[in-house]
């Protein structure tokens, strides 16, 4: 397996399944479904915004295709893919 560190992506995704109502279990990105095999890391970030405080849950997840960093904007319940950490070739 080769490791490729990607630039920030910052694209919306659709999370189609969650485990325990919290962890992403499957998501659709660019029309392709990805099943999450493992959540390797999770953390919460917070920042100030002119509308108030914005919090995000972030997840480093491994799928059969790659390892991704996903985030959920808690204010809008919007999910994004932030980065592809590595791809399996």
N, CA, C and O atoms as a GROMACS GRO file, in nm:
protein
  356
    1UNK      N    1   0.085  -0.118   0.000
    1UNK     CA    2   0.000   0.000   0.000
    1UNK      C    3   0.089   0.124   0.000
    1UNK      O    4   0.179   0.135   0.083
    2UNK      N    5   0.065   0.214  -0.090
    2UNK     CA    6   0.138   0.341  -0.097
    2UNK      C    7   0.063   0.447  -0.019
    2UNK      O    8  -0.060   0.447  -0.016
    3UNK      N    9   0.137   0.538   0.042
    3UNK     CA   10   0.075   0.646   0.116
    3UNK      C   11   0.086   0.774   0.036
    3UNK      O   12   0.194   0.809  -0.012
    4UNK      N   13  -0.023   0.843   0.022
    4UNK     CA   14  -0.027   0.971  -0.049
    4UNK      C   15  -0.095   1.071   0.042
    4UNK      O   16  -0.211   1.053   0.079
    5UNK      N   17  -0.025   1.175   0.079
    5UNK     CA   18  -0.085   1.280   0.162
    5UNK      C   19  -0.148   1.382   0.069
    5UNK      O   20  -0.080   1.441  -0.015
    6UNK      N   21  -0.277   1.402   0.083
    6UNK     CA   22  -0.348   1.491  -0.006
    6UNK      C   23  -0.367   1.630   0.052
    6UNK      O   24  -0.359   1.652   0.172
    7UNK      N   25  -0.392   1.722  -0.037
    7UNK     CA   26  -0.425   1.859   0.002
    7UNK      C   27  -0.566   1.860   0.061
    7UNK      O   28  -0.643   1.766   0.038
    8UNK      N   29  -0.600   1.963   0.136
    8UNK     CA   30  -0.737   1.973   0.189
    8UNK      C   31  -0.840   1.966   0.076
    8UNK      O   32  -0.822   2.028  -0.029
    9UNK      N   33  -0.946   1.893   0.099
    9UNK     CA   34  -1.050   1.874  -0.004
    9UNK      C   35  -1.170   1.963   0.025
    9UNK      O   36  -1.213   2.039  -0.062
   10UNK      N   37  -1.225   1.955   0.146
   10UNK     CA   38  -1.335   2.040   0.189
   10UNK      C   39  -1.456   2.032   0.095
   10UNK      O   40  -1.504   2.134   0.045
   11UNK      N   41  -1.506   1.909   0.073
   11UNK     CA   42  -1.623   1.887  -0.011
   11UNK      C   43  -1.735   1.824   0.072
   11UNK      O   44  -1.707   1.746   0.164
   12UNK      N   45  -1.860   1.857   0.041
   12UNK     CA   46  -1.971   1.796   0.116
   12UNK      C   47  -1.983   1.647   0.085
   12UNK      O   48  -1.953   1.602  -0.025
   13UNK      N   49  -2.027   1.571   0.186
   13UNK     CA   50  -2.056   1.428   0.170
   13UNK      C   51  -2.191   1.400   0.233
   13UNK      O   52  -2.245   1.481   0.309
   14UNK      N   53  -2.244   1.284   0.202
   14UNK     CA   54  -2.369   1.237   0.262
   14UNK      C   55  -2.336   1.117   0.350
   14UNK      O   56  -2.293   1.014   0.298
   15UNK      N   57  -2.354   1.130   0.479
   15UNK     CA   58  -2.335   1.017   0.570
   15UNK      C   59  -2.465   0.938   0.570
   15UNK      O   60  -2.570   0.988   0.610
   16UNK      N   61  -2.457   0.813   0.524
   16UNK     CA   62  -2.577   0.731   0.506
   16UNK      C   63  -2.602   0.636   0.622
   16UNK      O   64  -2.711   0.581   0.634
   17UNK      N   65  -2.502   0.616   0.708
   17UNK     CA   66  -2.520   0.529   0.825
   17UNK      C   67  -2.424   0.573   0.935
   17UNK      O   68  -2.311   0.615   0.909
   18UNK      N   69  -2.472   0.561   1.059
   18UNK     CA   70  -2.389   0.593   1.175
   18UNK      C   71  -2.391   0.474   1.271
   18UNK      O   72  -2.487   0.398   1.276
   19UNK      N   73  -2.284   0.460   1.346
   19UNK     CA   74  -2.276   0.358   1.449
   19UNK      C   75  -2.294   0.427   1.584
   19UNK      O   76  -2.228   0.527   1.612
   20UNK      N   77  -2.380   0.373   1.666
   20UNK     CA   78  -2.412   0.431   1.797
   20UNK      C   79  -2.467   0.573   1.784
   20UNK      O   80  -2.458   0.652   1.879
   21UNK      N   81  -2.524   0.607   1.668
   21UNK     CA   82  -2.583   0.739   1.646
   21UNK      C   83  -2.483   0.852   1.638
   21UNK      O   84  -2.522   0.969   1.642
   22UNK      N   85  -2.355   0.820   1.628
   22UNK     CA   86  -2.250   0.922   1.637
   22UNK      C   87  -2.139   0.904   1.534
   22UNK      O   88  -2.106   0.997   1.461
   23UNK      N   89  -2.083   0.783   1.527
   23UNK     CA   90  -1.968   0.757   1.439
   23UNK      C   91  -2.013   0.727   1.296
   23UNK      O   92  -2.106   0.649   1.277
   24UNK      N   93  -1.949   0.788   1.195
   24UNK     CA   94  -1.987   0.757   1.057
   24UNK      C   95  -1.955   0.611   1.024
   24UNK      O   96  -1.845   0.563   1.051
   25UNK      N   97  -2.052   0.541   0.967
   25UNK     CA   98  -2.036   0.400   0.929
   25UNK      C   99  -2.031   0.384   0.778
   25UNK      O  100  -1.970   0.289   0.728
   26UNK      N  101  -2.095   0.475   0.704
   26UNK     CA  102  -2.092   0.474   0.557
   26UNK      C  103  -2.120   0.616   0.508
   26UNK      O  104  -2.195   0.691   0.571
   27UNK      N  105  -2.058   0.650   0.394
   27UNK     CA  106  -2.082   0.783   0.336
   27UNK      C  107  -2.068   0.776   0.185
   27UNK      O  108  -2.007   0.686   0.130
   28UNK      N  109  -2.128   0.876   0.119
   28UNK     CA  110  -2.121   0.887  -0.026
   28UNK      C  111  -2.043   1.013  -0.059
   28UNK      O  112  -2.073   1.122  -0.011
   29UNK      N  113  -1.940   0.996  -0.143
   29UNK     CA  114  -1.856   1.107  -0.187
   29UNK      C  115  -1.834   1.093  -0.337
   29UNK      O  116  -1.789   0.989  -0.385
   30UNK      N  117  -1.867   1.199  -0.410
   30UNK     CA  118  -1.854   1.201  -0.556
   30UNK      C  119  -1.925   1.082  -0.620
   30UNK      O  120  -1.876   1.022  -0.716
   31UNK      N  121  -2.041   1.048  -0.565
   31UNK     CA  122  -2.124   0.942  -0.621
   31UNK      C  123  -2.084   0.801  -0.582
   31UNK      O  124  -2.151   0.706  -0.623
   32UNK      N  125  -1.977   0.785  -0.506
   32UNK     CA  126  -1.931   0.652  -0.467
   32UNK      C  127  -1.955   0.629  -0.318
   32UNK      O  128  -1.924   0.715  -0.235
   33UNK      N  129  -2.010   0.512  -0.285
   33UNK     CA  130  -2.035   0.478  -0.144
   33UNK      C  131  -1.909   0.420  -0.083
   33UNK      O  132  -1.840   0.338  -0.144
   34UNK      N  133  -1.878   0.463   0.039
   34UNK     CA  134  -1.762   0.414   0.114
   34UNK      C  135  -1.811   0.359   0.247
   34UNK      O  136  -1.876   0.429   0.324
   35UNK      N  137  -1.780   0.233   0.274
   35UNK     CA  138  -1.813   0.170   0.402
   35UNK      C  139  -1.694   0.189   0.496
   35UNK      O  140  -1.581   0.155   0.461
   36UNK      N  141  -1.720   0.242   0.613
   36UNK     CA  142  -1.614   0.266   0.710
   36UNK      C  143  -1.581   0.135   0.781
   36UNK      O  144  -1.669   0.072   0.841
   37UNK      N  145  -1.455   0.094   0.773
   37UNK     CA  146  -1.409  -0.028   0.840
   37UNK      C  147  -1.369   0.001   0.985
   37UNK      O  148  -1.387  -0.083   1.073
   38UNK      N  149  -1.314   0.122   1.007
   38UNK     CA  150  -1.270   0.158   1.142
   38UNK      C  151  -1.265   0.309   1.157
   38UNK      O  152  -1.228   0.381   1.064
   39UNK      N  153  -1.301   0.357   1.275
   39UNK     CA  154  -1.278   0.496   1.312
   39UNK      C  155  -1.148   0.496   1.391
   39UNK      O  156  -1.141   0.443   1.502
   40UNK      N  157  -1.044   0.554   1.332
   40UNK     CA  158  -0.911   0.550   1.394
   40UNK      C  159  -0.890   0.657   1.499
   40UNK      O  160  -0.813   0.640   1.593
   41UNK      N  161  -0.960   0.769   1.482
   41UNK     CA  162  -0.943   0.880   1.576
   41UNK      C  163  -1.066   0.970   1.566
   41UNK      O  164  -1.126   0.982   1.459
   42UNK      N  165  -1.104   1.034   1.677
   42UNK     CA  166  -1.209   1.135   1.673
   42UNK      C  167  -1.173   1.246   1.771
   42UNK      O  168  -1.110   1.222   1.874
   43UNK      N  169  -1.213   1.369   1.736
   43UNK     CA  170  -1.185   1.485   1.819
   43UNK      C  171  -1.287   1.594   1.788
   43UNK      O  172  -1.356   1.588   1.687
   44UNK      N  173  -1.294   1.692   1.876
   44UNK     CA  174  -1.386   1.804   1.859
   44UNK      C  175  -1.307   1.932   1.851
   44UNK      O  176  -1.212   1.953   1.927
   45UNK      N  177  -1.346   2.019   1.757
   45UNK     CA  178  -1.284   2.151   1.746
   45UNK      C  179  -1.391   2.257   1.768
   45UNK      O  180  -1.510   2.232   1.745
   46UNK      N  181  -1.349   2.373   1.812
   46UNK     CA  182  -1.441   2.486   1.831
   46UNK      C  183  -1.370   2.613   1.787
   46UNK      O  184  -1.251   2.631   1.811
   47UNK      N  185  -1.446   2.700   1.723
   47UNK     CA  186  -1.391   2.830   1.681
   47UNK      C  187  -1.500   2.935   1.691
   47UNK      O  188  -1.619   2.904   1.690
   48UNK      N  189  -1.456   3.057   1.699
   48UNK     CA  190  -1.552   3.168   1.703
   48UNK      C  191  -1.587   3.209   1.561
   48UNK      O  192  -1.504   3.208   1.470
   49UNK      N  193  -1.711   3.246   1.544
   49UNK     CA  194  -1.763   3.292   1.416
   49UNK      C  195  -1.849   3.414   1.447
   49UNK      O  196  -1.894   3.430   1.561
   50UNK      N  197  -1.871   3.500   1.350
   50UNK     CA  198  -1.949   3.620   1.378
   50UNK      C  199  -2.091   3.587   1.423
   50UNK      O  200  -2.157   3.670   1.486
   51UNK      N  201  -2.138   3.467   1.392
   51UNK     CA  202  -2.271   3.424   1.438
   51UNK      C  203  -2.265   3.353   1.573
   51UNK      O  204  -2.369   3.317   1.629
   52UNK      N  205  -2.147   3.332   1.624
   52UNK     CA  206  -2.131   3.261   1.751
   52UNK      C  207  -2.028   3.151   1.741
   52UNK      O  208  -1.947   3.149   1.649
   53UNK      N  209  -2.031   3.062   1.835
   53UNK     CA  210  -1.935   2.952   1.842
   53UNK      C  211  -1.973   2.841   1.744
   53UNK      O  212  -2.090   2.804   1.735
   54UNK      N  213  -1.876   2.789   1.671
   54UNK     CA  214  -1.897   2.680   1.577
   54UNK      C  215  -1.817   2.560   1.626
   54UNK      O  216  -1.695   2.568   1.644
   55UNK      N  217  -1.885   2.448   1.646
   55UNK     CA  218  -1.817   2.326   1.688
   55UNK      C  219  -1.827   2.222   1.578
   55UNK      O  220  -1.925   2.214   1.505
   56UNK      N  221  -1.721   2.141   1.569
   56UNK     CA  222  -1.717   2.032   1.472
   56UNK      C  223  -1.667   1.906   1.539
   56UNK      O  224  -1.576   1.909   1.622
   57UNK      N  225  -1.727   1.794   1.501
   57UNK     CA  226  -1.672   1.663   1.535
   57UNK      C  227  -1.589   1.621   1.414
   57UNK      O  228  -1.635   1.633   1.300
   58UNK      N  229  -1.469   1.573   1.438
   58UNK     CA  230  -1.380   1.528   1.330
   58UNK      C  231  -1.349   1.380   1.351
   58UNK      O  232  -1.336   1.333   1.464
   59UNK      N  233  -1.337   1.309   1.239
   59UNK     CA  234  -1.314   1.164   1.244
   59UNK      C  235  -1.210   1.126   1.139
   59UNK      O  236  -1.220   1.165   1.023
   60UNK      N  237  -1.112   1.049   1.182
   60UNK     CA  238  -1.020   0.986   1.087
   60UNK      C  239  -1.072   0.845   1.069
   60UNK      O  240  -1.073   0.766   1.163
   61UNK      N  241  -1.115   0.812   0.946
   61UNK     CA  242  -1.178   0.682   0.920
   61UNK      C  243  -1.102   0.606   0.812
   61UNK      O  244  -1.043   0.665   0.721
   62UNK      N  245  -1.106   0.473   0.824
   62UNK     CA  246  -1.043   0.386   0.725
   62UNK      C  247  -1.151   0.309   0.650
   62UNK      O  248  -1.241   0.252   0.711
   63UNK      N  249  -1.140   0.309   0.518
   63UNK     CA  250  -1.230   0.231   0.432
   63UNK      C  251  -1.143   0.134   0.352
   63UNK      O  252  -1.021   0.133   0.367
   64UNK      N  253  -1.206   0.053   0.267
   64UNK     CA  254  -1.130  -0.038   0.182
   64UNK      C  255  -1.045   0.038   0.080
   64UNK      O  256  -0.943  -0.012   0.033
   65UNK      N  257  -1.088   0.160   0.046
   65UNK     CA  258  -1.021   0.238  -0.058
   65UNK      C  259  -0.913   0.332  -0.006
   65UNK      O  260  -0.812   0.352  -0.072
   66UNK      N  261  -0.935   0.389   0.114
   66UNK     CA  262  -0.844   0.494   0.162
   66UNK      C  263  -0.872   0.526   0.308
   66UNK      O  264  -0.964   0.471   0.370
   67UNK      N  265  -0.790   0.615   0.363
   67UNK     CA  266  -0.812   0.672   0.495
   67UNK      C  267  -0.848   0.819   0.475
   67UNK      O  268  -0.779   0.891   0.404
   68UNK      N  269  -0.956   0.862   0.539
   68UNK     CA  270  -1.010   0.996   0.520
   68UNK      C  271  -1.022   1.070   0.653
   68UNK      O  272  -1.029   1.008   0.759
   69UNK      N  273  -1.023   1.203   0.646
   69UNK     CA  274  -1.062   1.286   0.759
   69UNK      C  275  -1.197   1.347   0.723
   69UNK      O  276  -1.209   1.419   0.624
   70UNK      N  277  -1.299   1.318   0.805
   70UNK     CA  278  -1.434   1.370   0.786
   70UNK      C  279  -1.466   1.464   0.900
   70UNK      O  280  -1.411   1.451   1.010
   71UNK      N  281  -1.555   1.560   0.874
   71UNK     CA  282  -1.598   1.649   0.982
   71UNK      C  283  -1.748   1.674   0.972
   71UNK      O  284  -1.807   1.672   0.864
   72UNK      N  285  -1.807   1.699   1.089
   72UNK     CA  286  -1.950   1.729   1.099
   72UNK      C  287  -1.964   1.864   1.168
   72UNK      O  288  -1.925   1.879   1.283
   73UNK      N  289  -2.020   1.962   1.097
   73UNK     CA  290  -2.052   2.093   1.155
   73UNK      C  291  -2.177   2.074   1.240
   73UNK      O  292  -2.285   2.049   1.186
   74UNK      N  293  -2.163   2.086   1.370
   74UNK     CA  294  -2.275   2.059   1.460
   74UNK      C  295  -2.384   2.164   1.452
   74UNK      O  296  -2.500   2.135   1.482
   75UNK      N  297  -2.349   2.286   1.413
   75UNK     CA  298  -2.448   2.392   1.402
   75UNK      C  299  -2.547   2.364   1.289
   75UNK      O  300  -2.667   2.387   1.304
   76UNK      N  301  -2.496   2.314   1.177
   76UNK     CA  302  -2.580   2.289   1.058
   76UNK      C  303  -2.605   2.142   1.031
   76UNK      O  304  -2.678   2.108   0.938
   77UNK      N  305  -2.545   2.053   1.112
   77UNK     CA  306  -2.549   1.909   1.088
   77UNK      C  307  -2.507   1.878   0.945
   77UNK      O  308  -2.571   1.799   0.876
   78UNK      N  309  -2.399   1.942   0.902
   78UNK     CA  310  -2.345   1.924   0.767
   78UNK      C  311  -2.214   1.846   0.774
   78UNK      O  312  -2.128   1.876   0.857
   79UNK      N  313  -2.200   1.746   0.688
   79UNK     CA  314  -2.080   1.663   0.684
   79UNK      C  315  -1.993   1.701   0.565
   79UNK      O  316  -2.043   1.738   0.458
   80UNK      N  317  -1.860   1.691   0.584
   80UNK     CA  318  -1.764   1.723   0.479
   80UNK      C  319  -1.649   1.623   0.484
   80UNK      O  320  -1.620   1.565   0.588
   81UNK      N  321  -1.586   1.604   0.370
   81UNK     CA  322  -1.459   1.532   0.366
   81UNK      C  323  -1.350   1.638   0.363
   81UNK      O  324  -1.349   1.724   0.274
   82UNK      N  325  -1.261   1.632   0.458
   82UNK     CA  326  -1.157   1.734   0.470
   82UNK      C  327  -1.028   1.694   0.400
   82UNK      O  328  -0.958   1.779   0.344
   83UNK      N  329  -0.996   1.565   0.404
   83UNK     CA  330  -0.867   1.523   0.347
   83UNK      C  331  -0.867   1.373   0.322
   83UNK      O  332  -0.931   1.296   0.394
   84UNK      N  333  -0.793   1.333   0.218
   84UNK     CA  334  -0.762   1.192   0.196
   84UNK      C  335  -0.620   1.174   0.247
   84UNK      O  336  -0.525   1.230   0.192
   85UNK      N  337  -0.604   1.095   0.353
   85UNK     CA  338  -0.473   1.076   0.415
   85UNK      C  339  -0.389   0.978   0.334
   85UNK      O  340  -0.271   1.004   0.307
   86UNK      N  341  -0.448   0.866   0.294
   86UNK     CA  342  -0.375   0.768   0.214
   86UNK      C  343  -0.474   0.691   0.127
   86UNK      O  344  -0.591   0.676   0.161
   87UNK      N  345  -0.424   0.645   0.015
   87UNK     CA  346  -0.505   0.563  -0.076
   87UNK      C  347  -0.438   0.428  -0.092
   87UNK      O  348  -0.315   0.418  -0.094
   88UNK      N  349  -0.520   0.325  -0.103
   88UNK     CA  350  -0.466   0.191  -0.130
   88UNK      C  351  -0.458   0.174  -0.280
   88UNK      O  352  -0.550   0.208  -0.353
   89UNK      N  353  -0.347   0.121  -0.325
   89UNK     CA  354  -0.328   0.103  -0.470
   89UNK      C  355  -0.315  -0.042  -0.505
   89UNK      O  356  -0.298  -0.076  -0.622
   0.00000   0.00000   0.00000
